[in-house]
Each structure stands twice: as C-alpha cells, then as structure tokens.
Amino acid sequence: MATIQWRPEINALTVPQSYWIRFMPRNTAGRKDIAADIARTHPNFNEADILTTFPANLHRNCPNYQEP
C-alpha cells in the first residue's frame, strides 16, 4: 500500500498562527504515459491521436493548465 507524502505549511491568513497540509506527489505521469493509459482504456483511439488533442482536453478539464 502506498503512503501519502505530505508536509505542514504555515497558513498566513490566520492569527494565531496555524498550519495546513500540503500533499506532495511521489510519482507523476508525463503526457506520453497518460496518453498510453487512455489508449489502453479506449482502444478506438491511438496514442498519437490522443497526444494531438491532449492540450485541448486539458484546457477543457483543468482551468489552471499552462502550456508546456
């Protein structure tokens, strides 16, 4: 079972001082890894097609996405 990695950070908005938990990713997947996973799940699409439309899908699903 994987454990969750985290660290406490100061919450600057509170008086008296308090802390909040920042979760830290251990392993992250790149664009090609994500495209391969999607292609395995949805065999109608190949990895190249998914990589072509990947930025458009991220813009729609994640408002904080920034171009690499």
C-alpha atoms as one frame of an Amber mdcrd trajectory, in Angstrom:
protein
   0.000   0.000   0.000   1.385   3.412  -0.939   1.720   6.042   1.728   0.793
   9.688   1.295   3.683  12.126   1.395   2.850  15.494   2.945   4.389  18.412
   4.782   2.937  21.119   7.016   2.876  24.702   5.774   2.097  27.886   7.633
  -1.328  29.352   6.992  -0.567  33.065   6.640  -4.229  34.061   6.867  -4.806
  33.079  10.479  -3.998  34.714  13.804  -2.835  32.932  15.924  -0.593  31.060
  13.529  -1.893  27.753  12.216  -0.797  25.146   9.687  -2.317  23.320   6.773
  -1.278  20.134   4.964   0.356  20.312   1.525   0.259  16.952  -0.248   3.404
  16.147  -2.253   3.234  13.861  -5.305   5.711  10.983  -5.305   5.481   9.818
  -8.899   3.886  11.797 -11.679   2.928  10.667 -15.141   4.018  12.562 -18.225
   1.933  13.334 -21.295   3.013  10.159 -23.111   2.260   7.984 -20.069  -1.210
   9.471 -19.753  -1.851   9.080 -23.498  -0.771   5.427 -23.347  -3.124   4.793
 -20.418  -6.026   6.424 -22.277  -5.237   4.422 -25.433  -5.252   1.190 -23.412
  -8.587   2.088 -21.837 -10.179   3.313 -25.098  -8.923   1.142 -27.981 -10.753
   3.292 -30.573  -8.090   5.977 -30.128  -4.390   5.506 -30.673  -1.681   7.233
 -28.670  -0.780   9.721 -31.457  -4.396  10.927 -31.736  -4.616  11.406 -28.001
  -1.351  13.376 -27.892  -2.681  15.611 -30.685  -5.818  16.522 -28.744  -4.226
  16.401 -25.288  -3.811  20.192 -24.748  -7.412  20.826 -25.827  -8.655  18.208
 -23.362  -6.609  19.709 -20.554  -7.879  23.229 -21.252 -11.443  21.989 -21.030
 -10.959  19.901 -17.884  -8.410  21.925 -15.916  -8.821  25.706 -15.680  -5.291
  26.180 -14.276  -3.491  24.349 -17.105  -0.468  26.130 -18.581   1.169  25.256
 -21.917   4.463  23.332 -21.504
